[in-house]
């Protein structure tokens, strides 16, 4: 606490220090900077901030100059941390995963301050960091990251199916996303093999059919060439004379008496 004894009207200034950079908040009896419309001075020197936000987190320094006092200058430093409750996190859960395959679940929110920590739940039961610590998760193989909000299964089992949801929490409060169902199903190996065999047989039948049709001449065609020329029948009383150029004809008439 700073107290002025002899000076009736000491000079008071407030400064906001963030990332090592000072800026005026209260100077020459007026509120300044980003608090201009959200702060006021309560006499004699109390700074009151309304609707505090995460950006208001900083160090605030009050400087008092009292020229008539034995100690003409003094200051006090106050650290302010604005805590913000997390908003509803964004959760991503796969709808269905085959047995033995990996699966990843994600949870994230960006508004909470300090930074949120994350918990995952299955069928309303909290999933522990170590699966071996709980009989319900003893046979599961996963890695849970409480800071990143990820839950990674190296190979899912039928017992891993269920409703999953995530909780984000910090010192200001908690928030959760809605539950999402993850199904775990068996892979039908016999069905896959049967499907492949059917496709191969169909392709084989098509190939054999095309080959047989080709052998029987269904895909051959008769072609006419320029050498297959047939001269027209010679009429009575007309002699045709061929010139040097092929196809250029002239005729002459002959008379029989």
Buried (B, 14 or more C-beta within 10 A) or exposed (E): EBEBEEBEEBBBBBBBBEEEEEBBBBBEEEBBBEBEEBBEBEEEBEBEBEEBEEEBBBBBBBBBBBEEBEEBEBEEEEEEEBBBBBEEBBBBBBEEBBBEEEBBBBBBBEBBBEEBBBBBBBEEEEBBEEBEEEEEBEEBBBEBEBEEBBBBBEBBEEEBBBBBBBBBBBEBEBBBBEBBEBBBEEEEEEEEEEEEEEEEEEEEEEEEEEEEEEEEEEEEEEEEEEEEEEEEEEEEEEEEEEEEEEEEEEEEEEEEE
